[in-house]
Amino acid sequence: MEALENGRYSGIILSSKRHEGLLSSVTSYNEYCFNNSEHYHNNAHFSFVLNGGCVEKKKDDYEIKPGGITYYSAGEIHQVKKIAGVTRRINVEIEESFFSQYNFSDEGLRQIIITNPDAKFIMVKIYQELVISDNLSDITIQMLFLQLINQFESSSVQKKPQ
């Protein structure tokens, strides 16, 4: 079992940005070059498939197609088993400092994927910022991620008990 370092994924990192508890990256995979070992990440993260796709395994195998978003809790064991051609994904990794600063629970952030119809659009905007990669991209990515959360804060995001 492999523990991937913060900001590392099974594919090749094309670009990345880090700002106040969030680490965003564009990762490329192809059917001949990807890490197919079982692994986990120390931080929770969202992964959004831009193009291509893959078969992954958590407890069971499942397919992720373009437009699919998957949430991985910190330490959650998973495996990329098969890649469909050239696949590009956006990953937004959430450090523990972000959970603490904004007082959010892991399950609450997971629910955003299910309840927020704008999640995919916001992930595409994050991708655009990673491609533009100017002086404001770091803070813009953070603002987009907070927009994703704040839209549903009162109804679906569970805060940690204080």
TAHU-V128809 format. One line per field, one symbol per residue. phi: phi as a letter, one per 40 degrees, with the letter a starting at -180 (. if undefined). psi: psi as a letter, one per 20 degrees, with the letter a starting at -180 (. if undefined). A space follows every 10 residues. Layout:
phi->???
psi->???
This chain:
phi->.bbccdgbbc bcccaaabaf gbbbabbbbb cbbacbccaa bcbcacbbcc agiabbbbcb cabbbdgcbb bbcdgccaac babcfcbbbb bbcbcdccdc cbfbcccccd cddcbcccdc ccccccddcc ccfbcbcdcc cccccccdcc cbdcbbcccc cc
psi->ppopqpjqai bpohqqqpol ipoqqppqqr iinqojqprr qhqqqqppog rcrrprpegr qqpprpippq ppqpjpprpo hqpobpppqp popoqhhggg gjlqqghghh hhhhioiigh hhhhhggghh gglahigghg ggggghgggh hjghhhppqq q.
